[in-house]
Amino acid sequence: MYGLHQSEHHFNSFDEVKSLSALLKERNIRTGIIGKKHVGPSSVYPFDFAYTEETNSVNQVGRNISRIRDLVHKFLEENSSRPFFLYVAFHDPHRCGHTNPEYGEFCEKFGNGEKGMGLIPDWSPVHYKPEDVLVPYFIPDTLAARQDIAAQYTTLSRLDQGIGLVLKEIQSHNYQNDTLIIYTSDNGIPFPSGRTNLYDPGMAEPFLLHIPQQENSWNKISDEMVSLLDITPTILEWFNITYPDYKINGNTVKLTGKSLLHTNSKISTNDVVFGSHNLHEITMYYPMRVIRTKNYKLIHNLNFKMPFPIDQDFYISPTFQDLLNRTKEKIETNWYKNLTSYYYRSQWELYDLKIDPYELNNVAMNPFYESVQRKLKFSLLNWQRGTNDPWICSPSSILENKGKFKHNPQCMPLYNKT
């Protein structure tokens, strides 16, 4: 459900898109959304029940877990006997604002009962000591970063308690034995190498899947790969709905994900996953494509001659400001990279994840990995073709697929030495 449908950007899907919510509504399945909504237009993503930041305060519908619980209750009470799809999008993994670092403190204390913070009745704040937090390898081990992480954990504990409230509502309405439940996130955490990146801290996300009939999969942990592209096929199979045949701009639309349900009661997984990124904010144009297997990852940075852009709320974060100041003052950053290597990236990045899980050693130019890189490039190119990727020829060529090239698209060279 993530996109860039906001007042600053105003990006929308094509009007002809057959979205999940639209397909479910056509089958008389009641649809609801609570919290964050960054997709549009509404005609493409219709919901019977909608309480989002488009018409409500984002904190009240994305962080106020008591209100979220009440809205879930309202949706389920109104549902009667119809099958339903309810999308609850918590805002707590996000920082609070784009212009003032003090918002970090506000985000942490929102709803805790202190003066000016309001009160969320069902939230019991959990606080973490900076000296006790575990610092992931991709975040600088500094006091500022530790304080930032501790504050993030406090907001995430609010999200955790909110999920518990939602699950209790499902149980209180006796839906626990016939409801498919999926918990995931749309990107990595807002720290270096996380959100807006296609390194593993930006791609690897929590994914919990509860299938009531598959008791053999309950409480199991798996290191198999799944993709957010698998969510729509999974839900459509759950409701026994076939994705329609149709075209957009003359191109046949196909789902590239696959259902995670399986007839033999074993969860289906992927041998390879793909990902793409074009921009996070309108000023952050940095298109990337990625293919990841269990052993290797290949990233194509199409805009590699430009510095990697930094999003606004991450820029003003204590972690990044401290990193900037340390770099400026030539003080040890305690980080696994430096700003120059973070900003300026190679066109192709290939990582052997078995021996380099932190993605520090780009082996794209190593002859030993030539055959691996060739196979990954071939698979990535086929995926781009299958998804009608308009960036398929970048950065060394331009795609010509109109006029005489309509039925035989061509990559026309730019001779730009890429």
N, C-alpha and C positions, 0 to 999 in steps of 0.2 A: 504493500500500500504506500510505499514511500515515493515521493516525487518532489517537485519544486513548485507546487501550486500555492504560492504565497504572494502577498501584495508587492514584495520587492522584485519577484521574478516572473510570476504569472505564466508559468509554463503549463500546458495542458496536453492531455493525450489526444490522439486523433478521435474525431467524433464517431468513427465507425468501430472503435474497439469494443469487443465483447468482454467486458470485465467479469470477474467472478461474482460480484454482488448483483450485476444485471442478469447473469445467467441463472442465479439462484432465485431471484425475484420472478423470473419467467416461469419457474417451476413451483410457484406458490410457497417458497421457503422464506420465512420471515427473516429480514436482515437488519442488523444493528451495528452501529459504530459509536464508541465512546472514547474520547481523548484526542490524540494527535491525528490530523488528517492533512496530508500534503499531496493530494491527488485531485484532479479535476479534468473536465467539467463535471458538475453534478449529474448531468444527463447520462454520462458514461459510467459514473460510480454512484448509482442510486441506493439509498438505504431507507427502509421503512421507519427506522428509529435512529436519530442522529443527535448526539451531543458532543460537539467538537470545538476546537479553538476558533473555528470560523464564526461561531455565534456565541461562544462562551469564553471566559478567561481560561487560558491554557493551564494555569496552575489549578484552577477549580475542577477542570475536567481531565487533567493529566497527572496531578500530584496529590490532590485531595482524595485520599483513599476511602474516606467515609462517604463522600459524594459519589465516587465511582461505585462503591458497593450499593448505594441507594439506587443508582441508575441501572445497574445490573438487575437488581430486584424488580424495578419498574418494568424493565424489558421482559423478564421472565414471567412476571405476573400478567402482562398483557398478551402473552404468547398463545394462550389457550392450548390447543392440541396440535398446532402446526409445527413442523420441523423448523429449526432456526439455525442461523449463522450469526454469531456475535463476535465482533472484533473490538478488543479492548486495548488501547494504545497508551501505555503509561509514558509520562514525559520525564520521569526521574533519572534515567541515564544521562540526560542532557544537562548542560550548564544552564543557568537561569537567564543570562542576558548577553548582549553583544557590545555594550559600551562602557560598563563600569565593573571593575573587579570586585567591588563590594557585593555584587549580585551573588558571588560564590557563597558568601556568608548567609545571605538571604535564602538562597536555595537550600542550604543545610538546615536552617532554622524554621523554614516555612511550616506553619501549623503546629509548632511545638508549645504554644501557650505563652511565650514571652511577649512582652509589650510590642505591639506592631506586627507580630508574626501570625496572629490568628491562632485558631485551635482546630486540629483534626482529631476528633474524639477517639478514633480507633487506632491512632498512631502512638506507639510507645517508642520514643527516640532512642536509638542506640548510638553511642559515641565510641570512637576508636582513637587510640593514642598514636600519634605520628611515629613514635619510636618502635611501636609494635607491628606496624603494617608491613606486609611483604611487598617489596618493590619489584615489579616485573622487570625483566631484563631490558625492555625497550624504553623505560622511563628513567631519567636521571635520579640517582640516589642522593638527593639533597633534602634539607629540612623543608624547603618550600614545596617540593614535589610530594614529600611524605604528608605534609599538612593537606595538600590538595587531594591526595588519595584518600586520606582519612575522612575528609568532608564528602567525597564521592561515595564512600562506603556507607555513610550515614543516610544519604538520599536513597541509595540502593536498598538499604534495609527497609525504608518506607515502601518501596516498590514490592519487596518480598512480602511484607505484611499485607499489602494490597492484594497480591495474588491469592494469599490465603483467604481473604474476605470473599473474593470472587468464587473460589472453589467451594467455600461454605454455602454460598448462595445456590450453586449448582446442586449441591447435596440436599439443601433444604427444600428444593423443588423436585427432588427425586429424579434428577437427570444424570446422576453419576454413572449409571450402568449402560447408558446408551448415547453418550456424548463423546465425540472425538475432541481431544484437547491438544493444542499445539502452543508451545511457548518458545519464542525466539526473539531476535533483535535484527535490525536492518543494517547495522554497521558496528565497527569496533568502538572502543571507548575514546573520548576526546582527549587523547594524550599523544605524544610523538609516536609516529609509525602506526597510530590507530586509525580513527575515523578519517575518511577521505583518501586513505592509502589502500593499496592492494597487497601489502605485506600481510603476513598472517595475523598480527594484532589488529589489522583493519578488516580482515575477511573472516577470521575464525570467530564464530558467534555461538552463544548457547542455543541448543536445540533440544527441547524436550517434547516427546510425542507419547501421548497416552491413548492407546486403542483398547477400549473396554473388553473386547472379545479375545484379545491376544494376551492372556495371562502369562504366557511364557516369556513375554518381553517386558513385563513389569519390573521396575527397580533394576534394570540392566543398564550398564554403561558400555558404550561402543565407541571405538575410534574410527568407525567407517565414515565416509563423507556423504553429506547430503547438501542440498542447495535450496535457497529460498525459491528458486524456480520450481521446486518440487511441491510447493504448498498447494497451488491451484489444482494440479492433477490429482493430488491426494484428496482434497475436499470434493472435487467433482466425482471421483470414484466412490467416495463415502456416500454420496447422495445418488449414485448410479446415473450420472449425467455425462453425456458424451459432448466433448468440445465441438462446436459447430464448424463447418467448412465455410470460410468466407475469405475475402481479399481486402487489402488496404492498399490504395495506390497501385492496383494491379498485381500486388504480390500476395501469394497465399499465406495466411497466418497459421502458424503451427506452434504448439507449446513445446519448448525444448526441454522442460523438466519432465519428471516421471513420478507416478504415484509411489508413495512410500508404503502403501498397503500391499499385501501379497496374499494370494489365495491359499498358500500353505501355512499361513499364520506366522511367516517370517518377514520381518521388515526388509523392504528392498532398499538398496543403497547404490552409490555411484562409484565407478572406478576413476572418473575424472569429473571435475567441475570447472565451469567457466565464470568469468566475471568481467564487468565493464564499469568504467567511470568516465564521465565527461566533465562534470563540474559539480561543486557543492553549492556555491553561490555564483551569481551571474558573473562576478569578477574573478572566478577561480577556474578558468578554462584550462584543464589539463587532462585530455583524453588518454585513457589507458585501457588495455585489454589484457586478460590474464587467463592462463590455463594452469590448473593444478592437479597433479596426481598425488598418490601417497608419497612418492619419492622425489618428485621434481615440481618446480614452479617456473613458468616462463611469463615474464611481464613485458608487454610492449608499451613503451612510453612514446606516444605519438608526438607530443609537444616537448621533447626532451631538451631542446636547445634553450628553453625558457626555464627560469627557476620555478620549483614546485611551490604553488601558492598556499597560503595559510589562512584558514577561515577565521572569521572575526572573533567568535567567542573563545576559540582556543588561543588566539593571539593575546587576549587580555588575561588569560588564565595565569595564576601564580607560577605554575610549572614553566610555561614558555617565557614569561617575563624574566624569571630567574635565569633561564637558559640564555636569553639574549644578553642580560646584564653580565653574566659570567664570561660569555664570549667576548663582549666589548672590553671588559676589564682584564681579559686574559687570565681568568681564574679557572681552575680545574672544574669541569662540568659534571664529572662522574656519570657520563653518558656513554653509551656504546657506539655513538656516531659523533660527527660534528656537523655544524650547520651547513658548511659548504657541501659535504657529501649528501646531506638531506635535501638541500635545494636543487642540486644539479645531478641528474641521473642519466645513465646511459640509455640509448634507445632500446636495447634489449637487456633484460636482466634474467639470468638463469641461475637457479639455486638448487643444489643437491641437498634436499631436506634431511636425508638420513645422516649426513655428516655435518650439515650446516643448518640446523633448525632455526637459528636466529637470522638467517638470510643476510649474512655479512660478506660472503665471498662470491661475487658475481663471476660465474664461470662461462659466460656467454662467448668469450674469446678463447677459451681453452679448447684446443683440438681434440682432447680426450672426449669431450661432450658433444662433438659435432653431430653424430648420428642421433643423439637424444634430442638436441635442439631442432634438428631437421624434422623429426617426427612430431614434436610438439608444435612447431610452426605450421605444419601441414594440418594438424587437427584444429588449431586455433583458426586458421584461414577457412576451413570448412564450416566451423561454427559461425563465423562472421558471415559467410555466404548464406547459411541457412537462416540467419536472423536478419538478412537484408541490411547489414551494417553499412551505413553511408561512409564510414571512415575506413572501409576495407582497403583502400589504396594509399592511405596516408602513412608516412609523411612524404614519401618519394614520388608519389603520383597523385593524379586527381581522377575521381570516378566519373566516367561519362556513360550515362545510362538513359539518355533521352534521344529523341529523334531517331537517327539511323542506328544508334546503339541500344535502342529500347529492348530488343530481344537478344542482344549480345553485348552486355556491359563490358567496358574496357577500362583498364588502368592506363591513363595517358601520362607519360613521364614529364617531370618538372625540371630535371637536371639540376637539382638543388643540393647535390652531394650528400644525400642522406643514405 
